[in-house]
Amino acid sequence: MKKLVGMLLIVFVLGLCSNVLALDLAGKFGFTGKGGIGIPMGGLADEKKWHADVGFGFGVSGEYFLTNQIGLGAYFGYNRFGRKDVEGVFYQLVSFGASGKYIVPTNSNICPYLKVAAGPYQVMVTQPSGFFSETWAFDMKFGFAVGGGVMFKASESVVINAEGMFQNTLVKEAERETPLGGDLQYMQLSAGITFLIGGK
């Protein structure tokens, strides 16, 4: 039964995917806005360390499609996580950098893609201080993200996206008087809309 289900899934995917020309992206610029949730992992989720709850985030990006399958660009992202056991404490992660996308060939308006991104990350911690809140910002450190998603071409100039990216922030040595003490990981699930301009 499992083999049959697997075969049916393969046939379904292959039915969607065989020639990327349907999207006609070569030579176009794409500008994307997205939002979604962040799921803490590793030390960020550990109740003995950061004990972060599921958070939210948003981002913007721009990319140029060298071909119908390859896009290169730049991005900015923001994610915020509350602490489960302490009210008023939350963590903010700001990132920006470069990204690359490979679109799996398809002859429909729905295409899966693989994506990598890398650049600086900055961690900020906010907690109550009397009647106000105080925020500490740590040094920026390198990090990267890997994942993929699905894009749907709604029109000649609009593409709708859904993606999942594993974020690995290498911020263990980031300092604010003392080192942060550990790298932070989370899974980012988001939906977005891309506006296309240019092209042939």
N, C-alpha and C positions, 0 to 999 in steps of 0.2 A: 504494500500500500504506500509506504514511504517513497519507494522508487517511482511509483506511478505519479504521485504528487510532484516529486522532483522533476520528472520528465515533462509534466504539464506546465510547470513554472518555466522551464527552459524554453519550451515551445512558445509560450506566451511572450517571454522577453525577446526571443529571436523574431517573433512576429512584429515587435515594435522596432527592433534595432537591426538595421542592415546598411544604411547609407545616410550619413550626416547632412547631405545636401539639403534636406528638407528644412533645416533651420536657417540656412543661408546667412551665416554670421561673418564670413571672411571680410576683413576691412572695416568692420563696424566698431564703434565705441559703445560700451555698455556702462550705465550708471545705475547702481543698485542701492536700495534702502531695505533693511531687514530688521526683524525683531523676533524674540523668542525666549526660551528658558535656558538656564544653565543648571546642569546636574552635577553636584560636587563629587569628586572621586579622590581616592588616596588620602593624603593628609588633610586636604580641605574638608573631607567628609568625616574624618576620624573624630569621635567624640572626646578623645583625650588630647586633641590638638585644636583644630579650628572649628570643628563641629558645625559646619555651614549647612544651611537649609537650601532647598531648591531656590534658585534666584531667577532674575530676568536680565535681559540684555538687548542691545541694539547695535547696529553698525551701518556704515556706508562704504561703498567701494566704487572704483572705476577700473575698467579693463579694456584692453584692445585685443580683438580677435585676429591673430596672425593668419589663421586658417579657419575653416569651419569646425575644426576640432580643438584648436589650441588658443587659449586666452591668457594674457599676462596683465597684471594690474597692481593696484595699491589699495589698501584698506585702512579703516579705523574702526575699532570695536570697543564697547564698554559693557561690563557685566557687574552686577551687584548681588551679593549673597548676604542674607541675614544669618545671625548666629542662633541656633536652635534653643540654647539654654539660657541666653542672656538677652533680655529685651533692650533694644536701642543700639545694639552692637551690630555692625555690618561691615563687609569687606567689598572693596571696589577694585576691579582689575581693568586697566586701560591698556590697549594694545594698538599698534599700527605697524605697517610694513608692506612687504611685497607678497603677491600670490600668483599661483599658476593653476590653470584648469585644463583638464583633458576631457573632452566630450566623447562619449562612446558613440560610434557610428549608428545612425538610425534614419529611417526613411519616413518617420512620422513627426508630429509636432511635439512629441514627448521624448526627452533624451536623458539618460543617466549621465553623470559625470564624476570624475575624481578630482580632488582639489588638495593643494598643499599651500601653506602660508608660513611666513617666518618674519620676525621682527622684535623690537623691544616691547616688554611688558612692564607696567608699574603697578605695584600693590599699594592700596591705601586702606587704612583701618580707622573706622569711626566708632567712638563710644561716648556715652553721656558724660558730661562734666558740669555738675551743678544744674543750672537751668538751660544749659547750652550743650552742644555736641562738639567734640574735638576730633580732628582728623590728622593722622600721621601718614606721611607719604614716604615710602621706601625708594631706594635707588632703582632706576630702570635696569632691567636685565633681559637677556635674549630669551626667546621662547619660540615654539613652533606649533603648528596645527596640521592635522591630516584628517581627511574624510571624503565626503562626497555627497551627492544629492541627485535630484531630478529637476529638470527644467521643462516648462511647458510654454510653447510659443502661442500666446493668445492673439497676437496680431503681428503685422510687419515691424512694429516698433515697441512691442511690449512682451516681456517674458516673465512668467511667474516661476519662482524657485522654492524648493524645500530642501534643506540640507542638514546634515549632522557632522560636526567637526569635533574631534578630540583635541583639546587644548592642553599643552604641556608647557607650563611657565617655569623656566629654569632660574628661579628667584631665590634659591637657598642662600646665596651670598649677598643678596640685596641688603643694604644697611640703612638704619636710622639709629645711630648710636651703637646698636648691636645688630648682628646679622639676623635675617628673618628666620633662618634655621631649617628651612625645608622647601622643596619645590611644590608647586600647587597644580593639580590637574582637575579638569572638569570637561563634561560633554556638553557641547552647545547645540541645541536643536532650534532651528529658526525657519521662518518663511519670509520671502521677500519678493520685490518686484523690480525688474530691470527695464530701463528705457534705452532703446537702441537708436543710435544716430549714425549717419555716414554710410559707408559701404558703396557697393557698385551702383 
